[in-house]
Amino acid sequence: MDKSVPGGWRRCSFAADAAEDPLEGTAPQAARWLLVEHPGPWPPQALTALPADVTDALADWEGRVVLVRRPGRERHSTPRRWFRVDATPGQESVRTGTYRLASELVAAVDTPGERYPGPLVLVCTHGKHDTCCAVRGRAVVAALAAADPEPVWECSHIGGCRFAPAVVLLPHGYALGRLDPQRAPAALAAYRAGRLDPAAVRGRSALPPAVQAAQHHARLATGATGVDDLRLVDVVRDDLPDGGTDWHVELADPGCSVLVRERYVDTGRPLTCAATAPGRTRVFDVRKLSTGRVRR
């Protein structure tokens, strides 16, 4: 497999694997998601596949809009599906409906829709945005669809290409990274049972990056694997004189207090396959962690 890109750089996910870039704190931020079935092809900026007036209207909605399609290359007839997801902790829900004309999507952000009972699993396969998503995402989505097809959808870019395959578990909004076709079905089965594999979790989309990172380290310290474990109680930001930032995060069920320090690292390499210059990445270092009862 060719792991290089023009300019001599390695493909972004292979380079990130080699550098052991930390996953935690990298989930795309969104408390709400709108998934729009669209068979493609998807241009590099996927939403431009929709009419401009529809894209402009959806841009005013406070949430993340992504295109989805069933695995495979066949074109799907109308009507097509949309899903509106609330990933807010404690309010998780999925509503769904159908549309025939793209103009009908504008109403989808407010239409009650029907309750969708099961989970949804998004796997980014948006190769025109980043090659690694196509190379690694398609193998994982095929494995997931073979094991449990109903919840599985390919999706357009969601962020974190260097952690490809980029996977999102909805309605909770947990982003996963670095799954392979062998581990992916087990991750989906665990989510259906209300559990997570902390080693694959990048974070929960409805939470700030520092809280995502704090939850990750709290899971490792406490052994908590439940999707609703480690509820956020409080977070306090402390800007330091040297330009760094400390985040004091209080979690409950089980109780855990975590202090993480945010800093940026020059990687010396591009962070996506499409980038042409080295980038910086944000990391969170654990400064202090204690378990037990916290204030609520």
Contacts in CASP RR format, 6 or more apart in sequence:
PFRMAT RR
TARGET T0000
AUTHOR 0000-0000-0000
METHOD contacts of the structure
MODEL  1
MDKSVPGGWRRCSFAADAAEDPLEGTAPQAARWLLVEHPGPWPPQALTAL
PADVTDALADWEGRVVLVRRPGRERHSTPRRWFRVDATPGQESVRTGTYR
LASELVAAVDTPGERYPGPLVLVCTHGKHDTCCAVRGRAVVAALAAADPE
PVWECSHIGGCRFAPAVVLLPHGYALGRLDPQRAPAALAAYRAGRLDPAA
VRGRSALPPAVQAAQHHARLATGATGVDDLRLVDVVRDDLPDGGTDWHVE
LADPGCSVLVRERYVDTGRPLTCAATAPGRTRVFDVRKLSTGRVRR
1 135 0 8 1.000
2 11 0 8 1.000
3 10 0 8 1.000
3 11 0 8 1.000
3 14 0 8 1.000
4 10 0 8 1.000
4 11 0 8 1.000
5 11 0 8 1.000
5 131 0 8 1.000
5 270 0 8 1.000
5 273 0 8 1.000
9 15 0 8 1.000
9 269 0 8 1.000
9 270 0 8 1.000
10 18 0 8 1.000
10 269 0 8 1.000
11 131 0 8 1.000
11 132 0 8 1.000
11 135 0 8 1.000
11 273 0 8 1.000
12 130 0 8 1.000
12 132 0 8 1.000
12 161 0 8 1.000
12 162 0 8 1.000
12 164 0 8 1.000
12 270 0 8 1.000
12 271 0 8 1.000
12 272 0 8 1.000
12 273 0 8 1.000
12 275 0 8 1.000
13 132 0 8 1.000
13 135 0 8 1.000
13 136 0 8 1.000
13 161 0 8 1.000
13 162 0 8 1.000
13 163 0 8 1.000
13 164 0 8 1.000
14 132 0 8 1.000
15 162 0 8 1.000
15 269 0 8 1.000
16 162 0 8 1.000
16 163 0 8 1.000
16 271 0 8 1.000
17 178 0 8 1.000
19 267 0 8 1.000
19 269 0 8 1.000
21 162 0 8 1.000
21 163 0 8 1.000
21 267 0 8 1.000
21 281 0 8 1.000
22 283 0 8 1.000
22 284 0 8 1.000
23 163 0 8 1.000
23 177 0 8 1.000
23 178 0 8 1.000
23 200 0 8 1.000
23 201 0 8 1.000
23 202 0 8 1.000
23 203 0 8 1.000
23 216 0 8 1.000
24 201 0 8 1.000
24 202 0 8 1.000
24 203 0 8 1.000
24 212 0 8 1.000
24 213 0 8 1.000
24 216 0 8 1.000
24 217 0 8 1.000
24 284 0 8 1.000
25 202 0 8 1.000
25 203 0 8 1.000
25 209 0 8 1.000
25 210 0 8 1.000
25 212 0 8 1.000
25 213 0 8 1.000
25 216 0 8 1.000
25 282 0 8 1.000
25 284 0 8 1.000
26 160 0 8 1.000
26 163 0 8 1.000
26 175 0 8 1.000
26 202 0 8 1.000
26 203 0 8 1.000
26 209 0 8 1.000
26 212 0 8 1.000
27 173 0 8 1.000
27 174 0 8 1.000
27 175 0 8 1.000
27 202 0 8 1.000
27 203 0 8 1.000
27 204 0 8 1.000
27 205 0 8 1.000
27 207 0 8 1.000
27 209 0 8 1.000
27 212 0 8 1.000
28 64 0 8 1.000
28 158 0 8 1.000
28 159 0 8 1.000
28 160 0 8 1.000
28 168 0 8 1.000
28 175 0 8 1.000
28 205 0 8 1.000
29 205 0 8 1.000
29 206 0 8 1.000
29 208 0 8 1.000
29 209 0 8 1.000
30 63 0 8 1.000
30 64 0 8 1.000
30 87 0 8 1.000
30 173 0 8 1.000
30 205 0 8 1.000
30 206 0 8 1.000
31 63 0 8 1.000
31 86 0 8 1.000
31 87 0 8 1.000
31 88 0 8 1.000
31 205 0 8 1.000
31 206 0 8 1.000
32 61 0 8 1.000
32 62 0 8 1.000
32 63 0 8 1.000
32 64 0 8 1.000
32 84 0 8 1.000
32 85 0 8 1.000
32 86 0 8 1.000
32 87 0 8 1.000
32 88 0 8 1.000
33 63 0 8 1.000
33 64 0 8 1.000
33 65 0 8 1.000
33 66 0 8 1.000
33 83 0 8 1.000
33 84 0 8 1.000
33 85 0 8 1.000
33 87 0 8 1.000
33 170 0 8 1.000
33 173 0 8 1.000
33 205 0 8 1.000
34 58 0 8 1.000
34 61 0 8 1.000
34 63 0 8 1.000
34 64 0 8 1.000
34 65 0 8 1.000
34 66 0 8 1.000
34 82 0 8 1.000
34 83 0 8 1.000
34 84 0 8 1.000
34 85 0 8 1.000
34 108 0 8 1.000
34 109 0 8 1.000
35 66 0 8 1.000
35 67 0 8 1.000
35 68 0 8 1.000
35 81 0 8 1.000
35 82 0 8 1.000
35 83 0 8 1.000
35 84 0 8 1.000
35 85 0 8 1.000
35 120 0 8 1.000
35 122 0 8 1.000
35 153 0 8 1.000
35 155 0 8 1.000
36 50 0 8 1.000
36 65 0 8 1.000
36 66 0 8 1.000
36 67 0 8 1.000
36 68 0 8 1.000
36 80 0 8 1.000
36 82 0 8 1.000
36 105 0 8 1.000
36 108 0 8 1.000
37 67 0 8 1.000
37 68 0 8 1.000
37 69 0 8 1.000
37 70 0 8 1.000
37 76 0 8 1.000
37 80 0 8 1.000
37 81 0 8 1.000
37 82 0 8 1.000
38 49 0 8 1.000
38 50 0 8 1.000
38 67 0 8 1.000
38 68 0 8 1.000
38 69 0 8 1.000
38 80 0 8 1.000
39 69 0 8 1.000
39 74 0 8 1.000
39 75 0 8 1.000
39 76 0 8 1.000
40 49 0 8 1.000
40 67 0 8 1.000
40 69 0 8 1.000
41 49 0 8 1.000
41 128 0 8 1.000
42 49 0 8 1.000
42 67 0 8 1.000
42 126 0 8 1.000
42 128 0 8 1.000
42 129 0 8 1.000
42 156 0 8 1.000
43 49 0 8 1.000
43 128 0 8 1.000
44 128 0 8 1.000
44 129 0 8 1.000
45 129 0 8 1.000
46 66 0 8 1.000
46 67 0 8 1.000
46 126 0 8 1.000
46 129 0 8 1.000
46 156 0 8 1.000
46 157 0 8 1.000
47 55 0 8 1.000
47 58 0 8 1.000
47 65 0 8 1.000
47 67 0 8 1.000
47 156 0 8 1.000
48 55 0 8 1.000
49 67 0 8 1.000
50 58 0 8 1.000
50 102 0 8 1.000
50 105 0 8 1.000
51 102 0 8 1.000
51 103 0 8 1.000
53 103 0 8 1.000
54 102 0 8 1.000
54 103 0 8 1.000
54 105 0 8 1.000
54 106 0 8 1.000
57 106 0 8 1.000
58 65 0 8 1.000
58 105 0 8 1.000
58 106 0 8 1.000
58 109 0 8 1.000
61 109 0 8 1.000
64 158 0 8 1.000
64 205 0 8 1.000
66 122 0 8 1.000
66 155 0 8 1.000
66 156 0 8 1.000
66 157 0 8 1.000
66 158 0 8 1.000
67 155 0 8 1.000
67 156 0 8 1.000
68 83 0 8 1.000
68 122 0 8 1.000
68 153 0 8 1.000
68 154 0 8 1.000
68 155 0 8 1.000
68 156 0 8 1.000
69 76 0 8 1.000
69 153 0 8 1.000
69 154 0 8 1.000
70 76 0 8 1.000
70 152 0 8 1.000
70 153 0 8 1.000
70 154 0 8 1.000
71 141 0 8 1.000
71 142 0 8 1.000
71 145 0 8 1.000
71 149 0 8 1.000
71 152 0 8 1.000
71 153 0 8 1.000
71 154 0 8 1.000
72 154 0 8 1.000
78 99 0 8 1.000
78 100 0 8 1.000
79 98 0 8 1.000
79 99 0 8 1.000
79 100 0 8 1.000
80 98 0 8 1.000
80 99 0 8 1.000
80 100 0 8 1.000
81 96 0 8 1.000
81 97 0 8 1.000
81 98 0 8 1.000
82 96 0 8 1.000
82 97 0 8 1.000
82 98 0 8 1.000
82 99 0 8 1.000
82 105 0 8 1.000
82 108 0 8 1.000
83 94 0 8 1.000
83 95 0 8 1.000
83 96 0 8 1.000
83 97 0 8 1.000
83 116 0 8 1.000
83 120 0 8 1.000
83 170 0 8 1.000
84 94 0 8 1.000
84 95 0 8 1.000
84 96 0 8 1.000
84 108 0 8 1.000
84 109 0 8 1.000
84 113 0 8 1.000
85 93 0 8 1.000
85 94 0 8 1.000
85 95 0 8 1.000
85 120 0 8 1.000
85 170 0 8 1.000
85 171 0 8 1.000
85 173 0 8 1.000
86 92 0 8 1.000
86 93 0 8 1.000
86 94 0 8 1.000
86 171 0 8 1.000
87 170 0 8 1.000
87 171 0 8 1.000
87 172 0 8 1.000
87 173 0 8 1.000
87 204 0 8 1.000
87 205 0 8 1.000
87 206 0 8 1.000
88 206 0 8 1.000
89 204 0 8 1.000
89 206 0 8 1.000
89 207 0 8 1.000
89 228 0 8 1.000
89 231 0 8 1.000
89 232 0 8 1.000
90 228 0 8 1.000
92 171 0 8 1.000
92 172 0 8 1.000
93 115 0 8 1.000
93 171 0 8 1.000
94 115 0 8 1.000
94 116 0 8 1.000
94 117 0 8 1.000
94 118 0 8 1.000
94 120 0 8 1.000
94 170 0 8 1.000
94 171 0 8 1.000
95 111 0 8 1.000
95 112 0 8 1.000
95 113 0 8 1.000
95 114 0 8 1.000
95 115 0 8 1.000
95 116 0 8 1.000
96 113 0 8 1.000
96 114 0 8 1.000
96 115 0 8 1.000
96 116 0 8 1.000
97 108 0 8 1.000
97 111 0 8 1.000
97 113 0 8 1.000
97 114 0 8 1.000
99 105 0 8 1.000
99 108 0 8 1.000
118 150 0 8 1.000
118 151 0 8 1.000
119 151 0 8 1.000
119 169 0 8 1.000
119 170 0 8 1.000
119 171 0 8 1.000
119 188 0 8 1.000
119 191 0 8 1.000
119 192 0 8 1.000
120 151 0 8 1.000
120 153 0 8 1.000
120 169 0 8 1.000
120 170 0 8 1.000
120 171 0 8 1.000
121 144 0 8 1.000
121 151 0 8 1.000
121 152 0 8 1.000
121 153 0 8 1.000
121 167 0 8 1.000
121 168 0 8 1.000
121 169 0 8 1.000
121 170 0 8 1.000
121 188 0 8 1.000
121 191 0 8 1.000
122 153 0 8 1.000
122 154 0 8 1.000
122 155 0 8 1.000
122 158 0 8 1.000
122 167 0 8 1.000
122 168 0 8 1.000
122 170 0 8 1.000
123 137 0 8 1.000
123 140 0 8 1.000
123 141 0 8 1.000
123 144 0 8 1.000
123 152 0 8 1.000
123 153 0 8 1.000
123 154 0 8 1.000
123 155 0 8 1.000
123 165 0 8 1.000
123 166 0 8 1.000
123 167 0 8 1.000
124 133 0 8 1.000
124 137 0 8 1.000
124 154 0 8 1.000
124 155 0 8 1.000
124 156 0 8 1.000
124 157 0 8 1.000
124 158 0 8 1.000
124 159 0 8 1.000
124 161 0 8 1.000
124 164 0 8 1.000
124 165 0 8 1.000
124 166 0 8 1.000
124 167 0 8 1.000
125 133 0 8 1.000
125 134 0 8 1.000
125 137 0 8 1.000
125 138 0 8 1.000
125 141 0 8 1.000
125 154 0 8 1.000
125 155 0 8 1.000
126 133 0 8 1.000
126 134 0 8 1.000
126 155 0 8 1.000
126 156 0 8 1.000
126 157 0 8 1.000
127 133 0 8 1.000
127 134 0 8 1.000
129 156 0 8 1.000
129 157 0 8 1.000
129 161 0 8 1.000
129 274 0 8 1.000
130 157 0 8 1.000
130 161 0 8 1.000
130 164 0 8 1.000
130 272 0 8 1.000
130 273 0 8 1.000
130 274 0 8 1.000
131 273 0 8 1.000
132 161 0 8 1.000
132 162 0 8 1.000
132 164 0 8 1.000
132 273 0 8 1.000
133 157 0 8 1.000
133 161 0 8 1.000
133 164 0 8 1.000
133 165 0 8 1.000
133 166 0 8 1.000
135 164 0 8 1.000
136 164 0 8 1.000
136 165 0 8 1.000
137 164 0 8 1.000
137 165 0 8 1.000
137 166 0 8 1.000
138 154 0 8 1.000
139 165 0 8 1.000
139 180 0 8 1.000
139 181 0 8 1.000
140 165 0 8 1.000
140 167 0 8 1.000
140 179 0 8 1.000
140 180 0 8 1.000
140 181 0 8 1.000
140 184 0 8 1.000
141 152 0 8 1.000
141 154 0 8 1.000
141 165 0 8 1.000
142 181 0 8 1.000
143 181 0 8 1.000
143 182 0 8 1.000
143 184 0 8 1.000
143 185 0 8 1.000
144 152 0 8 1.000
144 184 0 8 1.000
144 185 0 8 1.000
144 188 0 8 1.000
145 152 0 8 1.000
146 185 0 8 1.000
147 185 0 8 1.000
147 188 0 8 1.000
147 189 0 8 1.000
148 185 0 8 1.000
148 188 0 8 1.000
148 189 0 8 1.000
148 192 0 8 1.000
151 188 0 8 1.000
152 188 0 8 1.000
155 168 0 8 1.000
158 166 0 8 1.000
158 168 0 8 1.000
158 175 0 8 1.000
159 166 0 8 1.000
160 166 0 8 1.000
160 202 0 8 1.000
161 271 0 8 1.000
161 272 0 8 1.000
161 273 0 8 1.000
162 271 0 8 1.000
162 272 0 8 1.000
163 177 0 8 1.000
163 178 0 8 1.000
163 202 0 8 1.000
164 177 0 8 1.000
165 177 0 8 1.000
165 178 0 8 1.000
165 179 0 8 1.000
165 184 0 8 1.000
166 175 0 8 1.000
166 176 0 8 1.000
166 177 0 8 1.000
167 175 0 8 1.000
167 176 0 8 1.000
167 177 0 8 1.000
167 179 0 8 1.000
167 184 0 8 1.000
167 187 0 8 1.000
168 174 0 8 1.000
168 175 0 8 1.000
168 176 0 8 1.000
168 205 0 8 1.000
169 175 0 8 1.000
169 176 0 8 1.000
169 188 0 8 1.000
169 191 0 8 1.000
172 191 0 8 1.000
172 204 0 8 1.000
172 227 0 8 1.000
173 204 0 8 1.000
173 205 0 8 1.000
173 206 0 8 1.000
174 191 0 8 1.000
174 196 0 8 1.000
174 201 0 8 1.000
174 202 0 8 1.000
174 203 0 8 1.000
174 204 0 8 1.000
174 205 0 8 1.000
174 227 0 8 1.000
175 201 0 8 1.000
175 202 0 8 1.000
175 203 0 8 1.000
175 204 0 8 1.000
175 205 0 8 1.000
176 187 0 8 1.000
176 197 0 8 1.000
176 200 0 8 1.000
176 201 0 8 1.000
176 202 0 8 1.000
177 200 0 8 1.000
177 202 0 8 1.000
178 200 0 8 1.000
179 187 0 8 1.000
179 200 0 8 1.000
183 197 0 8 1.000
183 200 0 8 1.000
186 197 0 8 1.000
187 197 0 8 1.000
187 200 0 8 1.000
190 196 0 8 1.000
190 197 0 8 1.000
190 225 0 8 1.000
191 227 0 8 1.000
194 226 0 8 1.000
194 227 0 8 1.000
195 225 0 8 1.000
195 226 0 8 1.000
195 227 0 8 1.000
196 219 0 8 1.000
196 225 0 8 1.000
196 226 0 8 1.000
196 227 0 8 1.000
197 225 0 8 1.000
198 216 0 8 1.000
198 219 0 8 1.000
198 220 0 8 1.000
198 223 0 8 1.000
198 225 0 8 1.000
201 216 0 8 1.000
201 219 0 8 1.000
202 212 0 8 1.000
203 212 0 8 1.000
203 213 0 8 1.000
203 215 0 8 1.000
203 216 0 8 1.000
204 212 0 8 1.000
204 215 0 8 1.000
207 215 0 8 1.000
207 232 0 8 1.000
208 235 0 8 1.000
209 262 0 8 1.000
209 282 0 8 1.000
209 284 0 8 1.000
210 235 0 8 1.000
210 237 0 8 1.000
210 245 0 8 1.000
210 247 0 8 1.000
210 249 0 8 1.000
210 260 0 8 1.000
210 262 0 8 1.000
210 284 0 8 1.000
211 232 0 8 1.000
211 235 0 8 1.000
211 247 0 8 1.000
211 249 0 8 1.000
213 260 0 8 1.000
213 284 0 8 1.000
214 247 0 8 1.000
214 249 0 8 1.000
214 251 0 8 1.000
214 258 0 8 1.000
214 260 0 8 1.000
214 284 0 8 1.000
215 230 0 8 1.000
215 232 0 8 1.000
215 249 0 8 1.000
215 251 0 8 1.000
217 258 0 8 1.000
217 260 0 8 1.000
217 286 0 8 1.000
217 289 0 8 1.000
218 224 0 8 1.000
218 230 0 8 1.000
218 251 0 8 1.000
218 255 0 8 1.000
218 256 0 8 1.000
218 258 0 8 1.000
218 289 0 8 1.000
218 291 0 8 1.000
219 225 0 8 1.000
219 229 0 8 1.000
219 230 0 8 1.000
221 256 0 8 1.000
221 289 0 8 1.000
221 291 0 8 1.000
222 229 0 8 1.000
222 230 0 8 1.000
222 254 0 8 1.000
222 255 0 8 1.000
222 256 0 8 1.000
222 291 0 8 1.000
224 230 0 8 1.000
224 254 0 8 1.000
228 253 0 8 1.000
229 253 0 8 1.000
229 254 0 8 1.000
230 251 0 8 1.000
230 252 0 8 1.000
230 253 0 8 1.000
230 254 0 8 1.000
230 255 0 8 1.000
230 256 0 8 1.000
231 251 0 8 1.000
231 252 0 8 1.000
231 253 0 8 1.000
232 249 0 8 1.000
232 250 0 8 1.000
232 251 0 8 1.000
233 250 0 8 1.000
233 251 0 8 1.000
233 252 0 8 1.000
233 294 0 8 1.000
233 295 0 8 1.000
233 296 0 8 1.000
234 248 0 8 1.000
234 249 0 8 1.000
234 250 0 8 1.000
234 295 0 8 1.000
235 247 0 8 1.000
235 248 0 8 1.000
235 249 0 8 1.000
235 250 0 8 1.000
236 247 0 8 1.000
236 248 0 8 1.000
237 245 0 8 1.000
237 246 0 8 1.000
237 247 0 8 1.000
238 245 0 8 1.000
238 246 0 8 1.000
238 247 0 8 1.000
238 248 0 8 1.000
239 245 0 8 1.000
240 246 0 8 1.000
244 261 0 8 1.000
244 262 0 8 1.000
244 263 0 8 1.000
245 261 0 8 1.000
245 262 0 8 1.000
246 259 0 8 1.000
246 260 0 8 1.000
246 261 0 8 1.000
246 262 0 8 1.000
246 287 0 8 1.000
247 259 0 8 1.000
247 260 0 8 1.000
247 261 0 8 1.000
247 262 0 8 1.000
247 284 0 8 1.000
248 257 0 8 1.000
248 258 0 8 1.000
248 259 0 8 1.000
249 257 0 8 1.000
249 258 0 8 1.000
249 259 0 8 1.000
249 260 0 8 1.000
250 256 0 8 1.000
250 257 0 8 1.000
250 294 0 8 1.000
250 295 0 8 1.000
251 257 0 8 1.000
251 258 0 8 1.000
251 294 0 8 1.000
252 294 0 8 1.000
252 296 0 8 1.000
254 291 0 8 1.000
254 292 0 8 1.000
255 291 0 8 1.000
255 292 0 8 1.000
255 293 0 8 1.000
255 294 0 8 1.000
256 289 0 8 1.000
256 290 0 8 1.000
256 291 0 8 1.000
256 292 0 8 1.000
256 294 0 8 1.000
257 288 0 8 1.000
257 289 0 8 1.000
257 290 0 8 1.000
257 291 0 8 1.000
257 292 0 8 1.000
257 294 0 8 1.000
258 286 0 8 1.000
258 288 0 8 1.000
258 289 0 8 1.000
259 286 0 8 1.000
259 287 0 8 1.000
259 288 0 8 1.000
259 289 0 8 1.000
260 284 0 8 1.000
260 285 0 8 1.000
260 286 0 8 1.000
260 287 0 8 1.000
261 284 0 8 1.000
261 285 0 8 1.000
261 287 0 8 1.000
262 282 0 8 1.000
262 283 0 8 1.000
262 284 0 8 1.000
263 282 0 8 1.000
263 283 0 8 1.000
263 284 0 8 1.000
263 285 0 8 1.000
264 280 0 8 1.000
264 281 0 8 1.000
264 282 0 8 1.000
264 283 0 8 1.000
265 280 0 8 1.000
265 281 0 8 1.000
265 282 0 8 1.000
265 283 0 8 1.000
266 278 0 8 1.000
266 279 0 8 1.000
266 280 0 8 1.000
267 278 0 8 1.000
267 279 0 8 1.000
267 280 0 8 1.000
267 281 0 8 1.000
268 278 0 8 1.000
268 279 0 8 1.000
269 278 0 8 1.000
269 279 0 8 1.000
270 276 0 8 1.000
270 277 0 8 1.000
270 278 0 8 1.000
270 279 0 8 1.000
271 279 0 8 1.000
271 281 0 8 1.000
END
